[in-house]
Amino acid sequence: MNYLHQFLFGIYPYIALAIFFVGSLIRFDREQYSWKSESSQTLNSGMLKLGSPLFHIGVLGLFFGHMAGLLTPVWVWDTLGVTHGAKQLVAMVAGGVMGSLCLIGLLMLIARRLSNDRVRARSTFKDKLVLVWLLATLLLGLSSIFVSASHMDGHMMVLLMSWAQHVVTLRGDAAGFIEEAPLVFKLHLFMGMSLFAIFPFTRLVHVWSGFGAVTYLSRAYQLVRPR
């Protein structure tokens, strides 16, 4: 195993996660007025009405699908009688559907941001970087489906699961599991991990507020009375 591979898939995940959590805390503490999605809907709604829901449905499906698929221990699937090949097929189909929805929505959002003068003038370098990074990560993920189709035994799926689970449980041998993985998988993993690293510095921080919105369901009523 070479040093670059060991760094990218054995050390870099922790660097990205540290930036993700610490950076988010610092930004919330120091720049709360920037803690928002910076919506440009008032400038031009256009393709936003369809593009935004498609993108968010797709990206949420991909996020929770990756979480469940990669972090559920292999023995759980074995106990349930789900073969490795069957799990790989489900992951390919679900990932393809959600990835396609996300891709359509993302392309609409990119086209809107670049084609509308007012929205383009309001866009920052960080806005464009996030969109390009998301697009590249998504295209690599969708491309990996075709690579997976050439070996349906589920072996690569198990190796990716082992890598992810060894990373989150702080075991130092994670990188070894995907040393022989196809390049498209490695690039997808690197781009995905890097999203966590750039997260605190962009409008993506509004995702945290989305999780916090759940508390509204249990919040007491607010009474507003005239003087």
N, C-alpha and C positions, 0 to 999 in steps of 0.2 A: 504494500500500500504506500503510495507516494505522499509526501508531506502536504501538497496542495489539497488532495482529496481528504486527508485527515482533518485539515483545517476547515474546509468548506462544509463538511458533513459531520464533523465531530466536535468542532469548537465554535464555528460561526453561528450555529443555531442558538447557542446561549448568548452570544453577543447581540444577535438580533432581538431575542426575547428581552434581554436586559434593557436595550434601548427602547423597546416597545413599552415596557411597564414603567421604568424610571422616567423616560421622556414624557409619557402621558401624565404622570403625576406632577412633574415640574411644570408642564404647560398649563395644567389645570390650576396649579397654585399661583403661577405668575402671569398668565395671559388668558384669564377666563373670558374676556370679551372676544377673543378669537376662537373660542370653543363653539363652533357652529359649522353648519354645512355650507354657509355662504351661498345660499340659493340665488340663482339668477332668473327665477321664474317671472319676476316683475319686468325683466328686460325683454324676455321673449319666451312664451310658453311652448309654442310650436311642437316639435317632436318630443319635448320633455314629458308631455302627458302620457305617451305610450312608452317612450324609451326608458324613463325612470322606473316605472313599475316592473318592466321586463328585466331590467338590469338588477334591481334589488331582489326580485323573486329568485332569479338565477344565482346571484352571488350568495344569498343566504342558503339556498339549497346546496350549493357547492361547499360552503363553509361547514355546515352541520353534517353534510355527507362525508366530507373528509375527516371530520372529527370522529364520527361514529365508525367509519370504515377503517381508519388507521389506528385508532386508540382502543378499540374493543379487542381484548386478548384473543388470540387464535383459538385457545381452548374453549372459549364461549361458543364460537361458531362450530367447532368440532362436537361439542356437547349437544348443540341444537340439530346436529346432523346435516349442516350446510357444508358442502364440499368446497374446497378452495377454488375449483373451477367455476362453481355456481356463484360464489361470492364475487369472483372477478367479473363474471358476466353481468351481474346486477350492478356492480360499480361502473362498468362500461356504459350500460344503458342509461342508468340514472345520471351519471356524469355527462353523457352525451346530450340528454334532454335539457338538464339544467344549464350546461355549458352553452348550448345553442341559444337558449333564452337570454342568457347573460350576454352572449356575443352580439345578438341582434340589438338588444337594448344599449349596449356599450357603443356600438357603431353609430347608432342614432344620436347618442349623446355627443360623441366626438364630431359627427357631421354638423350637429347644431352649433357646437362651440366654435367650430372653425368657419362655418358659412355665414353666421350672423355677425354683423359688424359690432353691434353693441355688446353681445356676449363675448366676442373675441377680445374686444378692448378691455373688458372687465377681467379677463382670465389672466392669471399669474403663471409664472414658470412652473410653480409647484402643481397647479391644476393640470397643466398639460403633461407634466411628468407622471402624475398618478394615472391619468388616462392611458398613456402610452405603456406604462409598466403593467397595468391591469390587462391591456390588450395582448401584450407579449406573453404574459403568464398564462392567460386564457388560451391563446393559440397553441402554446406548448402543451398545455393540458389536454386539449382536444386532439392534438397530433399523437399524443401518447396512446390514445384509444386504438389507433390503427396499428401501432407497434404491439400493443397488448393482444390484438386479434391474431397475431402470428404465433402466439404461445398461450393456449387456453388452459394450461394445467394449474394455473393459480400460483405457481412458484414465485414469480416476481412480486405478486401481491403480498405474499407472506413475508418476503424480504423487506418490502417497503413498510409493512406493519411493524415488523421487528425493529427496523431503524427508528421509526417514530416513537415506539413504546420505550425503547432504550434511551432515547433523547429525553423524554419527559420524566423518566425515572432516574435520570442523572447517572446512567451507566456509561462508562467511557469507551465502550467498544462498538458504539452505534455505527460509525462510518464503515466498518468492515462488511456490514450486511449488504450494502449497495455498491460495493467496489466495482462489480462487474455489470452494473445496471446500464442499459442503453443510455446514450448521451441525452436524448430528449427527456428522460425521467430526471436526470441530474440537473439539467437546465431548468426544468419546471420547478424542482425543489428549491434551487437557488433563488429563482425569481420570487417564488412564494415566500420564502424566508425573508427576503429583502423587503417585501411589502411591510412586514412587521417593523423593520428598521426605519423605513421612511414614514410610517404611520403617524408618529407624534408631531411631525413637522408639516402636516398637510391637513386638509379639511376632513380627512378620514376619521379624525378624533370624534366626530359627531356620532360614530357608531356606539361609543360608550354611553351617550345620552339615550340612544335607542334602547339599550338594556335597562337603563334607569327608569324609562317610561313605564315599566311594569309596576312600579310602586304607586302609580296613579290609581290603580285598581283598588288599593287598600287605604288611600289617603282620605282623611275626613273632608266633608263638604266645606267649601269656603263660602261664607255668607258675606255679601257686599250690600250695605245699606246706604241709602242716600242720607245726606245731612238733614 
